Amino acid sequence: MGNSVQNITDCVSLIASEKTWIEGLAIEQLIKTSELKGMVQVAGMPDLHPGRGYPVGAVFFSSGKIYPALVGNDIGCGMSLWQTSAKVGNVNIERWVKKLEDVEQSLDDSWLDEIALRKTEKGILRSEYDYALGTIGGGNHFAEFQAVETIYDADEIDRLGIDKKRLLLLVHSGSRGLGQSVLTHHIAQFNHDGLPEDVPEFQHYVAAHDEAVKWAELNREMIAKRFLQAVRESGECVLDINHNLVVEKSINNIKGWLHRKGATPADQGCVVIPGSRGDFSYLVAPLNTLDAGYDKSNLYQNLHSLAHGAGRKWKRGDCQARLSHKYKKDDLLRTALGSRVICGNKELLYDEAPQAYKKCESIIEDLVSAGLIRVIARLRPVLTFKTNGGCSS
């Protein structure tokens, strides 16, 4: 691998160059997590930052046991990329802003048949959280219309069916209250303890987890469709990936469980690694064993995973104090790249400001240097939607 891999201990690796700033607490959390019973290997991505007891932007590989607390409450959180019919040069952004004002309301009855059909097709049985289908949530979740700024691999762009003259729509959201309920149920019984494979509760959690993942995928689909309907455009899904989940995996001939907490899969084709709302996002192709010069040790040191975004520099709650003397609320509704932001929540507007995040380019450079990806295209934000309500995830 390149010079963007640091072996902190025998079972802890960090995919980041020496120049990439990562908070010491995040590395401490990464090491502490590696000491959990049954943990085989852990890996931090270049967007690693501290979480509530466990780091975000990390992957954890265990054997014989899973740890629901490592996945967290937003089970199935991930990103979907849609090719839209909207021509880049024909969009009136201010009109779109008005059309998207009520897009956070629960889906009305006209969606019921489609939701019922898609739930049946995906095998989703639970319905008590369906009122939240089609809603983004707070935190770092968003829906963003993007333009293709630069193409580095035209053949791959064509294979994906992407038209550079039309806008893309990137949706980042998860399982909302459903995932929260699954984790809450586990914590009430077992606190943060893991579940051995041979106890009944293991299968109970896995079943609930898998349904939450499917629900999250459907949620992103409904978000994309309602946004497209609101601006009177159509679209097709190009890719959809989850970055919060646990999956069974065999790595280095060890059968175990791969927990991703804010980490993008490197074994499911092309993915988008987004920047902040005022930064570029990148469409990338993970390198694999078929690519020339690929080092098979990558599979172990990065645990089949990549960064899921730019990564925070500042803690939420600190951002308004850092920025309010420089920027008024209205200043943050437009970005240096000329894009527009919709966000009616003042606290979130500051917490998710571009200044609170690392530059996405530095994350991409680390992954390229480590021999893990090749860049397909750079995407520029045009219109970013954050929640207009509270900050719940």
BAMIBA-755846 format. One record per residue (C-alpha): residue in one letter; x, y, z. Coordinates in pm, whole numbers, plus 50000, padded with zeros to 5 digits. Layout:
N
AXYZ/...
***
This chain:
393
M500005000050000/G501025036449966/N502185060150238/S498645067150357/V498485036950587/Q499535038050950/N499705006051155/I498965018551504/T499014983751661/D499004948551522/C495214949551494/V494604986751438/S495245003951107/L494575039651001/I494085048350635/A495425083850650/S498635102050565/E500755119350826/K499455153350709/T495785143750761/W494615158151093/I492705133351307/E491625140851662/G493515121151924/L490285110452097/A489165093051777/I492345072251768/E491955064452138/Q488415052052071/L489685031251779/I492315014251996/K489865008852284/T487354992552048/S490054968751922/E490294955052276/L486694942552282/K486294904952319/G486344887251983/M487674917651793/V490144907051523/Q490974938951336/V489804975051323/A490485002051066/G490015039351072/M489365058850753/P490785093550677/D487445108850784/L487745093151130/H486365114351414/P485165107851771/G481695094251835/R479695086352146/G482105060952288/Y483035046551949/P484675064051654/V482845073251332/G484535066451001/A485705032051108/V485314994651048/F485454966751305/F485934929751225/S485004905251501/S484744867551524/G482044848351711/K480314879651836/I478654911351710/Y478414945451875/P475184964151791/A476484995351966/L479234997751702/V476635000151425/G474715025851629/N471155038051605/D471005047851238/I471155012651101/G471335012150722/C472335048650691/G473885053650352/M473775071950022/S471995068249691/L472875085949369/W470185093249111/Q470485105048752/T467785131248700/S466135144648386/A466895180848482/K469255198348242/V471975217448426/G471505249348226/N467705250048255/V467295249448634/N465935279848815/I467315273749163/E465195299749343/R462035284049202/W463235250049318/V463845264149666/K460165273949686/K458985240549548/L460945221949816/E459625241650115/D457145214650225/V459155184250121/E459695172750482/Q456055165550556/S454995129150580/L454165114550241/D450455118150164/D448025090150076/S448945091349708/W452155072849799/L450535044649997/D450205019549712/E453795024249599/I455095021349955/A453074989550015/L454374974349690/R458014982949757/K457824970350115/T456464937149990/E459184934749728/K461884941849986/G460364919450256/I459734947450508/L457054937950763/R457184965251028/S455014995750969/E454995016651289/Y457655040151151/D456335043250797/Y455145078650869/A458825088550843/L459405072650503/G460595098650257/T462075121450526/I465765129550563/G466215136150934/G468765159151093/G472455157051173/N474615153050862/H471775139150649/F470935157650329/A469615156549974/E471755174849722/F471375182249353/Q474815181049191/A476405188748855/V479185168148698/E482125192148722/T484995170748590/I485105136148431/Y488245114948475/D486895082048335/A484385087248053/D483945050047991/E482865043948351/I480525073948340/D478875059348031/R478645024848191/L476855039848490/G474435058048261/I475395092848384/D474665122548158/K476995151648235/K474465176348095/R471885167048358/L471845170748735/L472475142348976/L470685138549310/L472625125049609/V470545113649908/H472085106850249/S469735092450512/G468955061350711/S466395041950910/R465135071051125/G463145059651431/L463165023051329/G466935019251367/Q466815038651691/S464215014651831/V466334984251741/L469394997751921/T467335009952219/H465844975152261/H469324959652259/I470814985152503/A467914980052746/Q468744942852762/F472524941552725/N473854977152764/H476844979252522/D477784942652553/G478054922652235/L476014892152137/P477644857952092/E476504838851785/D475074810251994/V472414829952187/P468804834852060/E469084872652097/F471794872451830/Q469364861151560/H466674884551693/Y469004914251654/V470254903651311/A466684900051183/A465664934251317/H468904949551185/D468404935150836/E464864948950819/A466094983350929/V468694982450651/K465994974850393/W463795002350538/A466665027250512/E467165018050147/L463465023350082/N463585056350269/R466305069550038/E464275058349739/M461185076549864/I463215107949940/A464645108549589/K461255102949427/R459495129749630/F462245155149560/L462035147649188/Q458255150149199/A458465183549380/V460625198849105/R458655180748831/E461535159648707/S462175122248680/G465185100748762/E466785066448791/C468905052549073/V472565048348973/L473815033549301/D472775028449662/I475095018349945/N474875014850324/H477645027050553/N476145017850895/L475584980450930/V477054946851024/V477554919350765/E478994884450774/K482344882950599/S485364860650554/I488664879750561/N492084863050550/N490314829550593/I488694841650915/K484904840150923/G483484868951117/W481344900251130/L482224933250968/H480754963651145/R480774995950947/K480205028351138/G480355056250882/A482375036350629/T481595030250262/P481844994850119/A484764988749884/D483304955949757/Q480084967649588/G481214988249289/C481375025849246/V480495048649537/V480175085749607/I482305101549879/P480675135249953/G482215167150077/S480465192850291/R477635212950138/G480205238550018/D482695213549879/F482985189249590/S481925152949610/Y483755124849430/L482485094849237/V485115067749279/A485735031549184/P487265009349453/L490314990549328/N490144952749358/T492204921749298/L491644924148921/D493304958348898/A496964960148798/G499284965949090/Y496654958849353/D498104947649685/K495944920549843/S496944932150190/N494624961650126/L491664938750187/Y492814933650542/Q494144967850634/N491114986850511/L488644958250575/H486904961550236/S485934997350324/L486475033950235/A485755068150384/H482105078650376/G482655116150357/A484925145250440/G484935140050817/R484275166151085/K486925190051219/W484715206651481/K482255192451730/R478585199851682/G477545226751925/D480865245251891/C480305257451538/Q477945286551601/A480335302251852/R483215297951605/L481355312351306/S478595336051419/H480945366051449/K481905361251082/Y478695348750923/K475055357250968/K472465330050914/D471655342150563/D475355341950468/L475405304250516/L472545298250272/R474965302749983/T478385286749941/A481705296849790/L480975273249499/G477835292949412/S475425266549540/R472235272949737/V471355258050077/I467905251350224/C467975248450602/G465495264450840/N467255252451154/K469805278451265/E471805255351492/L472105229051220/L473005255250962/Y476095264051167/D476855228451282/E476955216250921/A478825246250778/P481595237550530/Q484165251550774/A483285223951023/Y484515197150783/K487825186650631/K488385192650261/C487085162250076/E490005164249833/S492395154950116/I490315124050197/I490395113449833/E494145119149812/D494695095950109/L492585068449954/V494345071949618/S497755071749786/A496795040249974/G495975023249642/L492305018849729/I490415039149467/R490535056249130/V488515087949079/I485755087048816/A484315122248844/R484155153149060/L480655165849145/R479725201849231/P476855210449468/V474005230649315/L471265229049579/T471595212549920/F468595204950141/K469015200650517/T466165196350760/N463955226450831/G462875211251162/G464755197851463/C468155181851473/S467115146051546/S468795120151328/
***
